[in-house]
Amino acid sequence: MLTGLTRWTLRLLVVAMGAVLFLSILAVGCVLALAWGLRLMWARLTGRPVASWRRVDPRGAWNQATRSTARWTAHAAGTARAGGARLRQVADVTDVQVREVR
């Protein structure tokens, strides 16, 4: 009987801890949503544009990624040429025809 009582007590304790965690995360989400809504409402009342909380410019990341492709493609082309040179150095392979890598 003591084992069963202990088991049910632990189950209730774990469920209560899960409920507290869920409700605290839900409360934080509600507070953030309320702050965001009040900020939006204040901006509309004053006629100002709503500034983003993010300080990241997605265009900047896109431009940086597209500019850096030349560096990566040049590296890949150099590796492919080096791989072809290594294949030509192996003299005992007779059943493979070496072709240029494009």
Secondary structure, DSSP 8 states (H G I E B T S, - for coil): -HHHHHHHHHHHHHHHHHHHHHHHHHHHHHHHHHHHHHHHHHHHHHT-----S----HHHHHHHHHHTHHHHHHHHHHHHHHHHHHHHH--S--S-------
